[in-house]
Structures are given as structure tokens and as C-alpha cells.
Amino acid sequence: MLTNRRDVQIQWGDCDPANIVYYPRYFEMFDDSTSALFAAAGCSKQDLVRVYGLVGIPMVDTRAKFYIPSTYGDVITIESRIEKFNRSSFEVTHRVLKGEALAIEAFETRVLVGRDPADPDKLKSTAIPAEIVEKFKRG
């Protein structure tokens, strides 16, 4: 499966008064990293809307294990990959590295959603197109 890596420099606004990254900021970085992963596979969020008629890929579950803190000015590397595709959901793993050391492991479950054909004001999970799965497998 495709793994995407991106470097992120920790900004002043990412940190709490103790100069440690405030944990919700990481989840914003993970969201951006999932978008970057889809773009690297050739499926940007815009493509999901335009090509596949989807509304998005909302997160329905997340958790993280924090091992090493990061502070203002640090450069971290976020490695993201899809571990498993289900019918309409998929499992994403993010590994945050500080140099060679593992700083964080994070896990997301996301779902492809579109408009509910019976009620366009509602959202409904949508089967993941085989073409999308193939793009990630080709890596």
C-alpha cells in the first residue's frame, strides 16, 4: 500500500504555554496528512467530489499514542498509509517521527460519504470504488 511522507515544522501557535504541541493540533496535522495521502494516490478531495460524486471522508473514530513531545521549531515527519479498506470505510495509520525516533502513532477510521438518494439533505456511506483501492495498491 502507498505510504506518503511529509515534513511539518512545528509553529508557535501549535504549542501550549509549556512549549509542547497541544495534542488537538496533531489531529489537524493528521487530517491534512490524510488529504495529502489521497492526493499522492491521485485522488484529491476535489476528485472525490467531482469524479466520484462524494461529499467527503469524515473521521468516525480516532486515537493516538504519544511517546515523545515536540516543541516550537521542531521538524517532524508524518508517514501516512491506509492499512485496510472495508466496504465504505478505511483504516489510516499515521506515524510521527522526530529524526529516527517514533514520537506518535495515530489511527483513524474514515468513511466515504455521499448524499442519501432517498433524502439529499442527509449523508450516507458509499461503497469505496475499486478504482480508488487500486490507486493505493499501486502505490
C-alpha positions as CSV (number, residue, x, y, z in Angstrom):
1,M,0.0,0.0,0.0
2,L,1.1,3.5,-0.7
3,T,2.8,5.4,2.2
4,N,3.0,9.2,2.0
5,R,5.6,11.2,4.0
6,R,5.5,14.8,4.7
7,D,7.7,17.1,6.9
8,V,6.0,19.5,9.2
9,Q,7.7,22.3,11.1
10,I,6.1,23.0,14.5
11,Q,4.8,26.6,14.7
12,W,4.5,28.8,17.8
13,G,0.7,28.5,17.6
14,D,0.8,24.7,17.7
15,C,2.3,24.9,21.3
16,D,0.8,25.3,24.7
17,P,2.3,27.5,27.4
18,A,4.8,24.7,28.3
19,N,6.1,24.9,24.6
20,I,4.8,21.4,23.9
21,V,2.5,20.8,20.9
22,Y,-1.1,20.9,22.1
23,Y,-2.5,17.5,21.2
24,P,-5.5,18.6,19.1
25,R,-3.1,20.3,16.7
26,Y,-1.7,16.9,15.8
27,F,-5.2,15.8,14.8
28,E,-5.3,18.7,12.4
29,M,-2.0,17.6,11.0
30,F,-3.3,14.1,10.6
31,D,-6.3,15.3,8.7
32,D,-4.0,17.3,6.4
33,S,-1.8,14.2,6.1
34,T,-4.8,12.0,5.0
35,S,-5.7,14.6,2.4
36,A,-2.0,14.6,1.2
37,L,-2.1,10.7,1.1
38,F,-5.2,10.8,-1.2
39,A,-3.6,13.4,-3.4
40,A,-0.4,11.3,-3.6
41,A,-2.6,8.4,-4.8
42,G,-4.1,10.6,-7.5
43,C,-7.4,11.1,-5.6
44,S,-7.5,14.6,-4.2
45,K,-10.5,15.6,-2.2
46,Q,-11.7,17.7,-5.2
47,D,-11.5,14.5,-7.3
48,L,-13.6,12.7,-4.7
49,V,-16.3,15.3,-5.2
50,R,-16.0,15.9,-8.9
51,V,-15.2,12.4,-10.2
52,Y,-16.9,10.1,-7.7
53,G,-19.8,12.4,-6.5
54,L,-18.8,12.1,-2.9
55,V,-19.2,14.6,-0.2
56,G,-16.1,13.7,1.8
57,I,-14.3,11.2,4.0
58,P,-15.2,12.1,7.6
59,M,-13.5,10.6,10.5
60,V,-15.6,8.3,12.7
61,D,-13.0,7.1,15.1
62,T,-9.5,8.2,16.1
63,R,-6.9,7.6,18.8
64,A,-3.2,8.2,19.3
65,K,-0.3,7.0,21.4
66,F,2.2,9.8,22.3
67,Y,5.8,8.8,23.1
68,I,8.0,11.9,22.5
69,P,6.8,15.5,22.7
70,S,7.5,18.1,20.0
71,T,8.2,21.8,20.6
72,Y,8.3,25.1,18.6
73,G,10.7,24.8,15.7
74,D,11.0,21.0,15.6
75,V,10.6,19.4,12.2
76,I,8.6,16.2,12.4
77,T,7.9,13.7,9.6
78,I,4.4,12.2,9.3
79,E,4.1,8.9,7.5
80,S,0.6,8.0,6.5
81,R,-0.9,4.9,4.9
82,I,-4.2,3.1,4.6
83,E,-3.9,-0.2,6.3
84,K,-7.2,-1.7,5.3
85,F,-10.2,-0.9,3.0
86,N,-13.6,-2.1,4.0
87,R,-16.9,-1.7,2.0
88,S,-17.3,2.0,2.8
89,S,-14.7,2.7,5.5
90,F,-10.9,2.5,5.7
91,E,-8.3,2.5,8.4
92,V,-5.5,5.0,8.3
93,T,-2.3,4.9,10.3
94,H,0.0,7.9,10.9
95,R,3.5,7.5,12.3
96,V,5.2,10.7,13.5
97,L,9.0,10.6,13.6
98,K,11.4,13.0,15.2
99,G,14.5,12.2,13.4
100,E,14.6,8.4,13.6
101,A,12.6,8.1,16.8
102,L,8.9,7.2,16.8
103,A,7.1,10.1,18.5
104,I,3.4,9.3,17.9
105,E,1.3,6.5,16.4
106,A,-2.2,7.6,15.4
107,F,-5.1,5.7,14.0
108,E,-8.2,6.8,12.1
109,T,-11.3,5.1,10.8
110,R,-12.9,7.1,8.0
111,V,-15.9,6.6,5.8
112,L,-16.7,7.7,2.2
113,V,-20.0,9.5,2.2
114,G,-22.3,10.9,-0.4
115,R,-25.8,12.3,-0.5
116,D,-28.5,9.9,0.5
117,P,-30.5,9.2,-2.7
118,A,-33.7,9.0,-0.6
119,D,-33.1,12.3,1.2
120,P,-30.5,14.6,-0.4
121,D,-30.4,16.6,2.9
122,K,-28.8,13.6,4.6
123,L,-25.5,11.8,4.1
124,K,-25.0,8.1,3.6
125,S,-21.9,5.9,3.5
126,T,-20.9,4.9,0.0
127,A,-19.0,1.8,-1.2
128,I,-15.4,2.6,-2.0
129,P,-14.9,2.4,-5.7
130,A,-12.4,-0.4,-6.8
131,E,-10.5,2.2,-8.8
132,I,-9.6,4.1,-5.6
133,V,-8.4,1.0,-3.9
134,E,-6.3,0.1,-6.9
135,K,-4.6,3.5,-6.9
136,F,-3.5,2.9,-3.3
137,K,-2.4,-0.7,-4.0
138,R,-0.2,0.5,-6.9
139,G,1.5,2.9,-4.5
